[in-house]
């Protein structure tokens, strides 16, 4: 789902990226909310926790990619 905005030809690349971030965040929150039903936890707390964990993982992946590119020329 988060890659869906890149399939829309009318969006500028910056808008595609922002839309992708929004969709990914929504998916993380919805997965966390669904998880709360299985583990009998508060819905919003579980959704927020999963959103924050997913966002942190995505941020770490972004930083790692930039470091790999800067240090080793990977991805150029």
Secondary structure as GFF3:
##gff-version 3
##sequence-region A 1 76
A	DSSP	three_ten_helix	4	7	.	.	.	ID=ss1
A	DSSP	alpha_helix	13	39	.	.	.	ID=ss2
A	DSSP	alpha_helix	43	72	.	.	.	ID=ss3
###
